[in-house]
Amino acid sequence: MGKKPYKLFFILPFFLGIVLLSYVWFFKQVLHGSEIENRHSTLIKPSKENVNEKLLILVWTWPFKETFPLDTCESHYKISGCSLTADRSLLGEVDAVVFHHYDVMYSWDIPRGPRPHYQRWVWFNIEPPIVTVNLYIFDNLINMTMSYQENSDIFLPYGYMKPLKEPQSFKIPTKSKLVAWVVSAWYSGTRRASYYEELKKHIDIDVYGRYHKKLSRDGFERTLIQYKFYLAFENCEHRDYITEKLWSNAFITGLVPVVLGPPRENYERFIPPTSFIHVDDFSSPKELAQFLLDLDKDNAKYEQYFSWRSKFVTVRELGWDSFYCKACRELQQSKGYKAIASVEKWFLT
Ligand SMILES: *[C@@H]1O[C@H](CO)[C@@H](O)[C@H](O)[C@H]1NC(C)=O
């Protein structure tokens, strides 16, 4: 019995030694571990500047064979992290390919075979259904759409209205003529052709264009600005298909547009209700003609069609490069799986 404390005298330091070593080992692990964790978190934590992922985009065809600069995303549009290329040999490594439908719809010039799992294909079209054929060639190939339809993944309107920071006064240009229309492709059999045929029986219309009165490029604005009204008649009535006929020829030049295209509600999604006259507001072309003739005599009422100009300015997005840069920005922002089984169905319904 008397020997036991003696034994303890030897065992206790041994025991304490083990405890001490365990402590050292434990803290070493904890310190080391947190160091790893720290290093790891700086690697994966997205820094603010890194939000725009670097993407390489292949321009499959020059749209309508028109070339454009490929290095303007950052300098012109402040969209960083985008490289555009037109070099098809990079097909196997690009992040996305943009197909301009019009250039491939007859040739079916699109790649066959498998693609990298991350590579997204973008369908690009700014033409109306009347001249857009063979949509089915893109069945089960497309991940994103880019068109004038507002529900596109990449929405490309022909123009838009930008609110002014401060109200501005607008001086209505002096007008000496009544109704103008510029038309190059006639598209007989369309609603606009027959509407015009009827309308001209009741009001004088000056028609410019390929088969009509001559209008030089530099005389364009000078000539049109003299008119009170512009027939912004679209060749096709399709949702959101509102073209430069409205944005440039009428709004930017300074005429009141008389529109024929999608329904009034569709226009009102993009422009103020009082900025235009819609053919559907009248029961017949004759009634529209009478309205325009009355408006011609009522200056105060005519001027009301310009009142929006104190609050908005019309902007046209120009340049192919701007479209492709915009596509890149959307590709950066929308990640994840997306597939469009039929662009035909998407586009036409
Ligand atoms: C893109 O679409 C194709 C064809 O539908 C599909 O196989 C592929 O998984 C899609 N990729 C992504 C990243 O969504």
The ligand as a Gaussian input file, in Angstrom:
#p B3LYP/6-31G(d) Opt

LIG

0 1
 C      -26.932000      24.161000     -75.153000
 O      -27.896000      23.556000     -75.984000
 C      -27.566000      22.260000     -76.391000
 C      -28.585000      21.803000     -77.425000
 O      -29.890000      21.883000     -76.920000
 C      -27.492000      21.361000     -75.177000
 O      -27.154000      20.046000     -75.559000
 C      -26.447000      21.917000     -74.225000
 O      -26.422000      21.149000     -73.045000
 C      -26.736000      23.367000     -73.895000
 N      -25.625000      23.905000     -73.133000
 C      -25.781000      24.741000     -72.108000
 C      -24.530000      25.191000     -71.456000
 O      -26.859000      25.136000     -71.717000

